[in-house]
Amino acid sequence: MKRTIMAGLAIVVVAGIGAALYINGSTRADDIADNQLQASDSTPPDPAQVRQGAYIAVQGDCAACHTAPGGKAFAGGYGLQTPFGVINSTNITPDRQTGIGNWTERDFFRAVRHGKRKDGQLLYPAMPYNAYVQMSDSDLHDLWAYMRSLAPVSQAPAANTLGFPYDIRLAMLGWNLLFFKNAAYVPVPEQSAQWNRGRYLVDGAGHCAACHTPKNALGGDTGAYLQGAALLGGHAPEITNDAHLGLGNWSAEQVRQYLKTGSNDTAVAAGAMGEAVEHSTQYLNDTDLADIALYLKSLPGSGTQAPAGLAANAPVMQRGARVYETNCMACHNVRGEGIGGMVPAFADNSGMRTPGGANLISAVLKGGRAAATDSNITAAGMPSFAWKLNDTDIAAVLTYVRNSWGNAAPAVAPAQVAKARTALKADTPISGL
């Protein structure tokens, strides 16, 4: 009797898993797409759809990942650095041999929204199909038209460098079952059209959670939605309305301006976010940017409480103040005001208070360049100070910045700087300075 019950339970469990896999892996929503015309066929796409599709491609920042540095647009070859190895992006031009020239619109829909190649192989979630699944049929129709309009480029993708067991594509069945929600975007009826549009762009084409939501050990999103995440030695900050770590002290207009120009009177986009602004958000229309800002400002976020700041007379703060005066004040100003549109302000800036201060350490050690946009072409840069400042001085000045002018954050330790200096292969200080 006991064996019969256990066998029955096993059958129920297996059947449940099978049903879940079937539902999760269903691509029936993509059957709306045409399955005859191929990308490289001579029938020209509709010009109006091509124009709108180009805008959808900008929303999704497609060119950023599918274009290698110095390479041809959309021809692939960009190495996406992940904790599991390098995933090289593929050629999505309509070339028949190396691109998607022999794909139909339905093949394209299934790849974008369900992570399945034409040959049935599963894509890795470095391709954010878990976000793109929310994109509408209309947007995907237009995006397909735009892809068909591109000039074909013959360029075979490089092999990925994932180690075992991450190189087993079949394992994505389990990953999808755990972390992929196979569902289209559903508007929230009690929210405004503007809020829903903002959420659609943030969660869908914009795939903001890919960087700004923390990940678990398997690379799946945690429940801390848009509350900041470690990002390959850096940190993607919280972008909710949280007062301490998020956008709580930004107005909606400041959010819009930052996404449009790459800067506002508080922050300057650089690094990965600078690339996102340069290739994507600066080209979004003002209405979409305003809707994104409205949505992000509506999110309560983590509710992180600010720690007690360090006293100004603490030895590390006094040392940091001296380093700041001789190395930083000329650009960032006496009280951390910065220079609007060019140099980030430090005063009451949530970007200074991120956990660990990884981005600040990297900026001091390696320098950086602000985003260059059509409406803000200056793109000021910051030099590296690795050659000049030792680990203790860098830790002190960053601790000072993180605990001055309305900021409060844990101290940066010299050991953190030393570790980052090695990882970034930054210069060592010149002796005798």
N, C-alpha and C positions, 0 to 999 in steps of 0.2 A: 504493500500500500504506500509506504514511504517513498519507495523508488518511483512509483507511478506519479506521485505528487511532484517529486523533484524533476522527473522527466517532463511533466506538464509545464512546470515553471520554466524549465529551460527552453521549451518550445515557444512559450509566450515571450520570453526575453529575446530570443533569436528573431521571432516574427516582428517584435517591436522595433528592434534595431534595423531589420530589413525594411520595414515600412518607413522608418525615419530616414534611412539612406535614400530610399526611392523618392520621398517627398523633397528632401534636401537637394537631391541631384536632378530634379525635374527641370527641363528647359522648355516646357510647353508654352511658357509666356513668350518665347522667342519665335514661335511658329507663325506669328503675324508677319515676320520678315520674309522677303522674297527669297526663293531658293533656286532660281534659274540663272539670272544675270550674274556674271562674275565680275570681280573688281576691275580686271584688265580688259573687259569687253569694250568694243568701240562705241557703244551707245552712250552719248554724253549725258552726264548728270544734269539735273535742273539747276541753273545758275543761282536762283534764289535759295535753294536748299544748300548749295555749296557755300554761299555767304553765311548762312545761319550755322552751317556745320563748322565753319572755321571758328565761329564764336564759341560753339560747344567745345571744340578742341582746346580753345584757350581756357575755358572754365575747368576742364579736366587736366590742364597742364601737360597734355600728351607729348608735346615736343621735348619737354625737359628730360623725360626718361627715355624717349625713343630716338634721341639724337646724341651721338658721341661728341665729346669736345673736339671742335674743329671739323666734325663730320657733316654729312649731308642730312638735312632735316628728315626725320622719321625713318631713317635707314637703320636705326638700332645701333648696338655696340656700346651703349653706355653701361658701365659696370655699377650695378646697385649693390652697395655695401650693406650686408646684413650680419647679424650675430652668428649666422650659420654658414657664411661664405658669400661669394660674389655671384650675383645673378645678372647675366648680361641681357640687356633688352633686345628685342627682336625687331626685324625690319617690317614695318607696317605700310610700306609703299606698295602700289599695285604691280610689283614685279612677280612674274609667274614662278620663277625658280627659287628666289630667296625671300620673297615677301608674301603678300596676301593676294597676289594677282588671280589665283584660281579659287579664291574664297567667294562665296555668295554672301548676300546681306545676312542671311540666317546664320551662317558660320561666324560672321562678325558679331552679331548680337550675342551668340552663345559664348564667345570668347570674352567680350567686354562685360557682360552681365552675369555669366555663370562660370567663368574661368575654365572653359573647355576649348581646346584647339580643334581645328578641322579634323585632325586625325583621331580625335577622341581623348588625347592625352590631357591631363589636368594641369592647369597653370599654377605656378606658385603665387601666393598672395602678395608678393612684391608688386604684382599687377593688382591694383586695388578693386577687384571685381566685387568684393564684399561691400564696397561703397557704391560702385557703378551699377549694381543690381537695382538701385533705386532710381536710376535714370529712366525717363519716360520713353515710350515708343517713338514719339515725335522727335525728341532730341537725338535718339539713336539713328533714325532715318536720315536726319540732316547730317549727322557726323559721318555716316556711311557715304553719303554723297560727296562730302568733302574729301574723304580718304580716296575715293575713286578718281577725284580730280587731280591728285598729286602725280608728279612725274615719277615713273618707276625707277628705282635705283637697285642695281645688282650688288648686293652685299649680304653675304651669309653671316648669320649670328655666330659669335664666339661661344665656346662651350662654357657652361657654368662651372664653378669650382666649389660646389657643395660637398661636404664630407658625408660619410655614411652616418645615420640612415636618412639624412635630409635630402639625399639625391634620389630617393625612391618616390616617384611622383604618385604612385598609388596610395601613399600615406596621406595624400591630400584628401582622400575620402574621409578619413577620420578627423582631419583638421576642419574640413567643411562641416562635418556633423557637429563638431563642438563650437565652432566660431562663425560659421556662415549662416546668415538669416536669409533664406531664399524668399524674399518678399519685396514687392515694389513699394515705392513711397506712398504712404497714405496720409493725406492732409489731416491736421487736427482741427475739427470743425469749430471749436470754441476759440481758436486763434485767428488772427487777421490774415488776409491774403499775403500781406507783406512778410509777416512772421513765417508763414508756411513756405514762401518763396526762399527766404533766407535759410531756413532749415534744409530745404531741398538742395540748395547749392552747397551748403556746408557739409551735409552728410552724403550727398551724391557725387556729382562731378568734382567738387572741390576736395573731396576725401581728406578733410582736415584731421579726422581722427587718426589717420595713418601715422602722423607724427605727434600729434598733441594729446592722444590718449595713451596712458601707460599700457605696456604689454606684459603678458605673463611669460613663463619660461618657454612656451611653445609659440610665442609670437602672436597670440590672440589678444584682442582688446579686453581690458579689465572693465569693471563697472565705473571707474573713475573718469567718466566721459569728459574729454577735452581739458583735463585737470593737470596737464603737463607730463612729459615723459622723457626719460633718458634716451639719447639719440646718438649712438656711436661715439661716445666720448663727450658729447655735448648735451644740451637740454632744450627740448621744445617747450616753451613756457605754457602755463595755464592760460586759456583764452576764454574763460567764462568771466562773469562779472564779479568774481571774488575780489574783495577789497585789498587783500594782502599780496596775493600772488598773481592775480588775474588782471582784468581790464576795469576793475572797479573805479579807479581814479581817471579813467578815460571817458570822454563823452562819445556818443555815437558818431559825431562828426570827426573826432580824432581817429576813430577806428577806420572810417571811410577814407580819410586823408592818408593814413598810413598804408592802406592797401592800394590806393591809387598812385601815390607818389613815392612810396618807400620810406616816408618819414613824416613826423609831425613835430610838435614842439617838445616832445618827451623822448621819443625813440626813433632809431634809424634801423631799417632792415638790412641785415647782412647775413652772410653764410647761406644756409639752406633756405631761410625765409627770404633773403634778398633775391635768390634765384626764383622763388615762387612769385615774388612781386614783379621781377623783371620779365618773366616769361608768361605770367598768367594774370594776376589780379589787376595790374595797371591797365589792362585792356578791357576789363569789365565795365559795363555802363554804370552810370551813377545810381540808377535805380536799383540794380542788383547789389551794388556795394552798400547802399543804404539799408537794404533788406538783410544783408549778411550782418551788418553792424547791429541792427535792431534785434536780430535773433541772438547773437552772442551776448549782448547786454541783458538779455532776458534770463540767462542761465545763472542760477545762484552759485554754482561751483562748489569748491571743497570746503569753504568756510574756515580756512586755516587761520588760526589765531597767531598774531604777530608775537614773537618772543620778546623778552626784555632786551633792549639794545645795550651795547657795551658803553660804559662810561667814557667820556671824552678824555679823562685823565689816565685811563688804563695804558700801561706801557706800549701795548701793541697799537693802540689808537694814536698815541703820540708819534710813534715811529711811522705809522701809515700817513699821518698828516704831513710829516716832513717829506716823505717820498712823493706824496701828491703835489705838494707845493713846488717841488723842483722838476717834476716830470709830467704832470697832468694838467695843472691849473691853466696853462696857456690856452688850451683848447676847451677844456670842460668847465672852465671858469671858477671863480673864487668859492662860490657856494653850490657848485655842481649844476649850474644853470644850463650848461651846454650852449650850443648855437643852433637855433631853430632850423630844421631842414638839412642840417649838415653834421653836427656833432651831438651825440646823445646827451640828454640831461641825466644827471644822477639823482637829483633831488626827488624824493617821493616817487621813485620809479620801481615798479614791481619787477622789472627785468634785473634789477640789482639784487633782489631778494630771493632769487630762485635757489632751491636746495643745492648745496654744494658749491655753487658758483662756477660750474665747469665752463660755461660760455665766457665768463669774464677772464678766467685763467687762460683760456685759449686765445682770447683777443690780445692780452698783454704779451703772451709768448710768441704768437705768430703774426699779430697785426690783423688787419682785415680791410675790406672795401665795402662801402655802402652800396645799396642797389642804385643803378642808373636807370631812370625812367624818362619817358618823353616829357613829363612835366617837372622833372627835377633832375637835370642832366649832370649836376656837379659831381655826384658820386664820390664824396670825400673818402679818404682812406686813413687808416691808423697804422703807424709803423710798429714793427716788432720791438719790444724792449727786452727780449731774451738775452741779447748780447750785453745789456747794461745792468739789469737788476738781478740780484740773486733770489733764490727761492724765498728766503725770509722777508726780503723787502717786498716782493710781489704779494706774498700772503698778507703782509701788514697793510699795504695800500688798498687791497681789495677788502680786507676786513674793515678798514676805515670807511671806504665808500659804502659798504653794505650796512653801516651803522651810523651814518651821518645824514643830515638834511631830511629827516622824516623817515629814514630807513631803519630797519632792525632785522638782523639775520645772523645766523651762526658764523663764527669766525672761520676764515680760511686757514688751513694749516700748511706750513712749509712742505710737509710730506706730500700733500695733494699737488702742489706746484711741481715738486720734483718728479712725481709719477707722470704728470701731464707733459713735462718737458721731455721725458724719455719717449713717451708714446707719440708725441708730435714731432720728435726729432728736431726740437728747437735748439738754437745755439746755446752755448754755455757762456756765462758772463766773462768779459775780458778782465783778467786779473789786474789789480791796481787801481780800478775805478772807484 
